[in-house]
Amino acid sequence: MNLSSRLKRIRTIGKQGSFSENIEQNTSRAASAYSLLREHSFKDVDFMTLRRTVSAAVSEPLDPVFPETLFAMIPGLAGKVPALKAENLIFFDLETTGLSGGAGTVAFLAAFGRFENGVYDTIKIDQYLLLDYPGEAGFLRQILQMFSLKNSTDPPVIVSYNGKSFDSQIINNRYLIHGMRPPVFYHADLLYTARSLWKKTLPSCSQSEIEKSILKIERKNDIPGCRAPDIWFSFLKTNADSELSGVCGHNILDIAGLASMFSVFNSIAHDPVCYVEKYGADAETLALRIRKYRRTRRGNPSGELLETENALLEKAARSGAPLAAFLLGKDLLRNKRYREARHILGRLAERKDTALSAVADRALAIDSEWRLKDAELALFYTERALSSTYTNISLKTDLLKRRERLLRRPSQSGFMFMAN
């Protein structure tokens, strides 16, 4: 069939009614659809579009209280959500005809998960399945209603995994191609948070790896998502639905895993120092996320947020994280906790495996010259920093000027040592 004939056929079919009304025109596809209807609880809701509603357990029940640390952990929530509620979360995932995006990529399966009626250990999932290209407009009309809240005009919070750069782009493209207005929503993509917490310890930060290694979720007989496009294309050719039903099951597991991951992130946010240990998360990176959030946040973030940041920095510094040690040392100097600061910066300065050792020596040199009034000690730290193999041009220039100034002092005996 040439392109002209195919377009004519699509226009003709698009003007017709629901799939059930066209059953005699496509007997084999109808048989496959009714197999899905009968065996997997799908319902015919639009032309070549099926829907079903199922429930799935989450690995850890969600605490419906969201601490401020959670907003620091998940960038899509910070400063954009007026009043986050568990019922306003919509866990979203697509299966598409391609894994690289682009205008020709079509979504043929969409799932939306919600916590409802105060039940937080189980998630309700609405799933939509497109049976063939001509039904895409009806498919898009059906899923549009899912991007809204039942009792509010506020945009929902869509929670995805890599959806910000993939799923949401495909959705916007397909609505625009069909001359329809794309849905409006807040977007919280958990991929970025997962990477920040586990990229140093896991071989990858794919959702399946996070589920297996962190959430301890074992999927049985699961069809890999990378096979979904080929299975749907095969269904179009052969009308065989056995593997397509497996793709639908994979899509449901993705939503349940996504909700479980969000619940774990919220547990970490409630008690970061405890839960980073339990889940093997990177305390240093989490502290840096909180630090960035706290410094860019309008208004006055809670003092508890600062305490959490410092506790995580201390934990990371004890485990040998150099940036955490440097930031903690500088913060302690700023807060006049000089003895603790010198101890932490001193240990960092003695390390030979990080560029921050020279920066720590510079901080100690400044402290010695201006706070301790000990030029000899300041010169020692300056010389040690200059001997570091990690010293860059800018830092070296600063250190050379510092050494020159210290050496020009007429007499170091005039400095008075001030112990703190």
N, C-alpha and C positions, 0 to 999 in steps of 0.2 A: 504494500500500500504506500503510494507516494505521499509527500507532505500535504499536498492540497486535499487529497482524499481523506487523510487522517484528521485534518483540521475540520473538514466538513462533518465527519462522523462525530467528533467531539462536540461541535456546536449543536448537532442534532440531539445527542444524548443529554447534553446539559440542559436542554429545554424540557426534558421529560421529568417524570415524577421520581419518587423514591425508588430505591433498588428493588424492593419487593414488587412495585408496580411494573418493573421491566423484566420480571423473572423469566418470561418466555423467550425474550430476546437473547438471553445469555445463560443457557441452561447449565453448562458446566461450572461457570463462575457462581451461579446461584447455588448449585449443590455444595461447592466449597464454602460459600458464605453460610449456608444453613448448617453445615457441619460445625463451623465456628459458633454459630448461634446456639446450637443444641448442646455441644460438649463443653463450651467454655463461657456460657452465660452472657454472650453478646446479644445486643438488641439492634435492630435496624432503625437508625435515627435520621438518616438523610441519604441522598443518592450515593450509593457505593461507600457509605460510611457506617461503621458499627460502633457500638459503645457498650462498655460493661463497667460495673462498680464492684470492687473487691476490697477486702481489708487485709492488712499485713502487720505483723508484730515488728516493733523496733527493738534493737538489742539492749538499749538502755532507756527507760522511761524519761520523757522530757520534763524538766522542772519548768513550770510556766512562768517563773520569775526570771527576768533577764537582767543580770548585773551590768554595770557600765563597762566592765572589762570585756564583755562580749562585743560591744560596739567598737572597741579598740581592735579586737581580734578579726572582725569581719568588716572590711572596708565598706561594703555596700550598705551597711546599716548605719554607719556613723554620720550623724547630722542630717539624715534624709528621711528617717521614719519618725513621724510625730509621736506615736505612742504604740510601741510594738507589743502585740499580743500573740499568744500561741495560735489563736484562731485566725490571725491575719497572715499566717505563713502558708504559702503554696509551694510544695516541692514539685519541681517540674523537670521532665526529661523527654527528649525526642529520639526517635529512630528515623534515619533519613536514607535517601538513595545514594549518598556520597559522604565521605568523611573529610572532604576538603572544602566544603561550602561552595559558594558560587551561585550564580543566578539559576543554573539548571538543577540545583539540588532541591529535592522535594521531601517534605516530612510526610511519612506514611503512618506513623504511630506516635501518639502523644499521651503522656500520663501526668495527672495532677493529683498530688497527695495532700491531705489536710488532717489536722487534729480537730476533732469535733466533740461537743457535749462534755467537755472536761475530762475526756479520756486521753491519756498521754502515753500509754504503752502500746497503742495500736493506731495505725494511720489508715484513713479511708482513701482509696485511690480510684479515680475516674479515668478510664482508658478509652481512647478513640483510635480506630483502625480504618485506614483508607484502603479500599480494595482495588482501585485502579485510578489512573491519572484523571479521567473525566470527572471524577467525584471530588476533586480537590477543593473546589469552591464551597461545596457543602461541608466538607471536612473542616475548612477554615471557619465557616459560620458557626459550626457546632463548638469548636474549641474556644472561640472568642469569648463565650459566656463564662468560661472557666477562669479568665483573667480578671475576675472581679470578686468583691466581697459581698456576702449575702445581706448584711445589715449596715452597710456603710458605702458612701460614695468615694472614700479614700482609695487610692491605688493599693493593690495588694503587695506583699513582699514576696517576690518569686525567688526561691532558693534553688540553685542549680549546681552542677559540677562541670566547669568549663563551658557553661551556658552563655556567659557574657560575650565570649569571642566566637561562639559557634551557634548554639540553639537560637538565641535571641536574634542574631543576624539573619538566620534562615527564616524565622517567623516574620520579621519585618519585610524581608524581600518578597515572600510569597503573598502577603497581604497587599503590598504595593502593586505587584504584578497583576493581581486580580482587581485592582481599583478599589481596595477596601482599606479602611483606616486601621493601622496596626494597634494592638493593645498598649495601654500605658500602665507601667508598673515600676516599683522599686526592684532592684536586682541585687541579690546577695550571692556571689559566686564563691563556693567553698573551696575551690581549687587553690586559690591564692593563700588562704589560711592554712590549708593542708601542707602546701609546699613550705611555708615558713616554719611549720612545726616539725616536719619530718624529712625534708629533702636531704639532710646530712646523714640520715641513718637508714633510709629505705632505698632499695634499688630503683624505684620509681614512685611517683605520687599519683598513679592512676587510682581510680576509685576502687577497683578490684584489689589492688595492693593494700590500700588503706583498710579496707574491710577485712582482709585476711590477716594482716600483721598487727593492726591496732585495735580494730573492733572485735577480732576473733570470730568473724562471720565466715562460715564455710558454705559456699554455694555448691549444690549438688546438681549434676546434669544440666548445668547452665550453658547456654549457647553464647559464645563470645560476641560482643557487640560489633566487632569488625566484620562478622559474617552476615549481619542483618541486611545490608543492601542486596547482596547476591541472593539471599533467601527470598526477599520480596520480589526481585526480578524473576526468580524461578517460579514463584507463585503465579505471576502474570502469564507465564508461558504454559505452565502445566496444570494450574489450579490445585496443586497438591498443597494442603494446608498444615501438614503435620509439623514441619519445621517452622512455619510461620507462627503457629501457636507457641512454639518454644521461644521465638523472638518476643512475643507478647509477655511471656513469663519472665524473660530477662529484663524487660522494661519495668515490670512490677518490682523485681528485686532491686533494680537501680533506685527506684523511689524509696523503698524501705531502707536501703543502705544510706541514702542521702539524708533521710530523716534521723537515722541512727547517728550519723556523723554530726549533724547539727546538735543533737542531744549531748553528745560527748563534748563538743566545743563549749556548750553551755555549762557542763559540769566543770570543765577546766576553768571557765571564767569565774565560777563561784569560789573556787579554792585553787588558784593557779599553782602555788608552791607544792601542794599535795598532789594534784592531778598531773602535773608535768612529769612527775616521777612515775605515777601509775601507768601513764600512756606513752612514756618515753619521748616526750615532746622537748623541743629545743627551748630551754629557759631563756637563753640570751636573746634569741630572735623575738620571743614573745614579749620580753621586757622592752625591746626596741620598738615593737608595735605600739605598746602602751605609751611609751615615751613620745612617739610621734603624734599619737592621738591626743595626748594630754597637752602638747605644745601648740597644736594647730586648732584645738577645740575652742570655739567661742564660748564665753562665759567662764565659769569656774568649775572644772571637773572636781570630783570629790577628793578629799585628802586620802581616802582609802585607796584611790587609784595610784597615787604617788607611793604609798606604803607598799602596795603590791609590786610596783615597778622596782623599788629598791630591794625588796625581798628576792625577786627573781634575779636581779643583777648580782646580789650576794651569792645566790645559789650557783649561778653560772660561773662567777669568778672563782668560787671554791673548786669547781670542776675543771678549771683551766681555760675558760673562754677569755681571750685577751681583750676584746673590745668591751665586754662586760666589766672586766677589772679596771680598765682605764676610765670608763664612764663613771663607775662607782667611786673610784679614787678622786676624780675631779668633783663629783657631787659632794663627797665628804669634805674636801677642802673648802668648797663654797659654803657648806654648813658649819664650818669651823670645828669639824671633828678631825683635827690635824693628825693626831697620833695614828688613828685608824687609816687615814688617807695615805700617810707615808709608808705604812706597813704594806698596804695593798699595791701602791705604785712601785715600791721598792722591789717587791717580788716580781712584778711584771717587768721592771727594768733589767732584772738579772737574766731574763730569758733570752735565748739566742735564736728562737724559731719564729719570731714575729716582728713586723715593722713597728709595732706599737711599743716595743721596748725602748727605742730611741725617743719616742714621743713622751713616754713616761719619765725618762731621764730629764727631758726638757722641763716637764712640769715640776719635778723635784728640784731642778736647778733654780727655777723661778721662786719656788717656795723657800729655798735655802738663802737666796740672795736678799729677798725683800721681806720675808717674814721672820726667818731665823737670824738674819743679818750675819750669815756665815759665808763669806766670799770664797773661802778655800773649799768648802763643801760644794758650793755652787759650781766652782771650776771643775771639781771632780766629776760631777754629773754631766757637765757640758762635754768634757773630754771623752767620757764613756759613750755618750750619745754620738759624738763624731766618729768614734771607732766602729760604730755599728755598720754592717754591710747593707742594712735596709734604709739608710738615710737618703732621702731624696734631695733634689737640688734646692727646693724651697726651704726645707728643714735645715739642710747643711748651711745655707746662707745665713739663716737666723742664728744657728749655733756658732758660726765663725764670728759674727758680730758680737755675740754674747761673750765669747772667750776673749776677744780683743778688748772689750770694755772691762772685763774682770782683771785682765793682766795689766791694764793701765792704772789700776788702783794703786795709790802711793804706798799704802801699808794696809795689809789685811788685819793687822793687830788691833786696828781701831774699831773693828766690827765686834759687836757684843753678841754672844750666843744667847738666844732667848728660847729656853725649853718650853714646849707646849705639851 
